[in-house]
Amino acid sequence: MRLWIKVICENSEIMLCCVYLPCEEGNRKMRENYQEALNILQKETDILENEGKEFYIFGDFNAHIGSPE
């Protein structure tokens, strides 16, 4: 889940993205949904970069790194 907000300043535009993703742990379907959400976000940021837009991404990605052991 994500929400893009365009902030228009006097001479520029800034794109802000607030992200919430469910935990990447869990069953296979949940992991696929997590990866799909990341892929969509990557495509959107690629477009913004190609357009030369300034953007910031913040929020809760619920990612866990490493082994639970």
N, C-alpha and C positions, 0 to 999 in steps of 0.2 A: 504494500500500500504506500502510495507516495502522493504528495501534493506539491505542484510547482506554483510559485508565486513570482510574478514579474514586478520588480521595483523599478519605477521610472524616475531617474534623478534628472537634474537640470540638463546635463549633457550626456547621459549614459543610461544604460539599462543593466540591471543585475538580476539574474535568475536565482531564486532560492528554492531548494527542494528539501522538504521535510519527509523523512522516510521512517516507516515502521515495518519491520519484517518479523515474522514469527521465528521461533527458535529453529536453527538448522538441524537440530537433533530430531529423533523420532523416526517415523516410518519412511519408506522410500518415496511415497507420494509427497510428503511434506518437504523432503530434501529436493525433489524435482521442482516443486513450487518455489522454493527459496532460490534455486539456481535460475529459474525462469524470471523471477523478479529482478535479480541481479543483471541478467542479460538485457532485459528491457531498459533498465537504468543505464546500462553501458551504451546502448543504441542512442538513447536520448542525449547523453552527454557527448557522444561522438558528433551528433548533429550540431549541438551548441558550440563545440570546439571548432567545427568546420565553418560555422557562421561568425566566429570570432567573438562569441558572447562570453561575458564573465558570469560564472556560476559558482554556487556553494551548495554542498550537500551536508545535511546534518540530520540527526535523529537516532533511532534505536535499530541497529541492524541485528541485534541478538546473536551475533556470531561468537562462536567459542573456538579457541585455537588450542591445539594440542590434544593429548589423550586425557580422558577422565582419570586415568590411573596416576 
